[in-house]
Amino acid sequence: MFKRCLNVAIFIFIFSLYFVTFLMIYDTFRERKLNSMSNDALNILEKETKKVDEEVKEEEISASGISYSNYTILGKLEIPTVGISAIILKEHTYAAMNLGVIKTYGVDLNERGGFVLSGHNFRGRSSFLYSVKNLKNGNKIYITDTQGRKLAYEV
């Protein structure tokens, strides 16, 4: 009886180790994929806004956004004080919030009026927008839209 219980305990322990290892590998893969997608989207936004700077017709890149992997990129959020650089997406989904920040309400980016941006404070193992809590009055927040307009906002 004791041997049987010991064998079951060893089996459960080994199975648990395999399961934890799988979860760690999956989490690392997911984090790398999200970071890669974020970087790709930021690069696409940079490339498209440079086209606007080179006097491409503004109808080609409108305020409606740039299409990327079933998402619509509206712009880029930069907060140099706390080291945040993220894309702003139109879609209101959990998956979109894993990739970047979403615009949940309001006027188009960098237009007169207000708008609301939302994002996760943790994304896997990385603290995505967690450091926003460290902002102080007077810190600058920069938002670039798809037309290349970069405006500074102040906390």
N, C-alpha and C positions, 0 to 999 in steps of 0.2 A: 504493500500500500504506500509506504513512504517513497519507494523508488518511482512509483507511478506519479505521485504528486510532484516529486522533484523533476521528472521528465516533462510534465505539463508546465511547470514553472519555467524551466529552461526554454521550452518551446515558445511560451508567451513572451519571455524576455527577448529572445532572438527575433521573433516576429515584430515586437515593438521597436527594436533597433532598426530593422529594415523599413518599417513604416516611418519612423522619424527621419531616417536618411532620405527616403523618398520625398517627404514634405520639404526638407531643406533644399534638395536639388530642384524641386518644382518651384519653390519660392525664389531661389536664385535665378532660375530661368525666366520666371515671370517678371522679376525686377529688371533683368537685363532687357527683356523685350519691351517693357514700358519705357525704359530710359532710351532705348534705340528709337522707338516710335516718336517720343517727345523730341529727340534731337533731329530726326528726319523731318518732322513737322516744322520745327524752328528753321531748319535749313531751307525748306520749301518756301516758307513765309519770307525769309530773307531774300531768296532768289526772285520771288514774285514782286516784292516791294522794290527791288532794284530795277526791275523792268519799268515800273511806274516812274522811278527817278530818271530813267532814260527816255522819258516822254512817250511811253506807250499809251494808247488811247485808254482813258479811264473807264470806258465801258467794259474793257476786257477784265479788269480787276475791280470789282465794285465793292461797295460797303457790305454786300451780301456775303462775301467771304471767298475763301479758296478751298476747293474740295481736296480732301486727303483721307484715304482709307475709310470711307463711309462717314466721315466727319466733315464739318465745315469750319475752317479756321477763320476766326474774325480778327485776330491780332495777337499781340505779344505783351505779356506783363513782365516788367523788370523791377525788382526792388534791390538795388545794389547794396544797401545797408545791411541786409540780412542774407544776401546771396541767392535771391530767387530769380529765375528766368523760366517762364512757362508760356505755353500757347494758350490762347483764349478760344474756346470752342462754342459753337451755337447750340449743340445738342444737350438736352437735359437728361443725361443718363448716368448711371453709376459708372459704367465703363468709360464714358467721356471724362468724368472727374478723375479717374485713374490716370488718364493720359495728360490732362492739363486742367486749366481753370475753365469754368463755364459761365457764360453770361446768362443770368436767370431772369433779369427784368430790366426794362428801361430803354432809353434811346440807343442809337448806334454808338459805337465807341468813338470817343473824341468829338462828340457833337454836344451842342448846348443842351443841358438837362442832366438828369442823373441816370445811373445804371448800377446794377448790382452784379458783382462777380462772386462765385462760390467755388470752393475747392476743398479737397481732403487735407487734413493736417498730417495724416500719415498715409503712405502708399507702400505697402509691403514693409520692408525694413527701413525705408528712407523716410525722413520727416519732411514731407513735401511742402506744406505751408505752415508747419508748426512754428517756425521762427517769426512769423508775423506778430506774435505776441510780444516780441522784443522791440517793435517799432516805437519810436518816441515822436512827440510833436515836432514838426518841422522836417521829418525824414521825407525824402522824395520817392514817389512811385511813378514809373514811366510806363505809358501804354502806347504801343505802336499799332496802328490799324493797317488794313491790307492795302491802303493807298500810300503807305509810307509816312503818314503823319505821326510824329512822335510828340506826345504832350506829357508834361510833368504835372503830377498831382502831389499835393502835400498832405501829410498826416496831420 
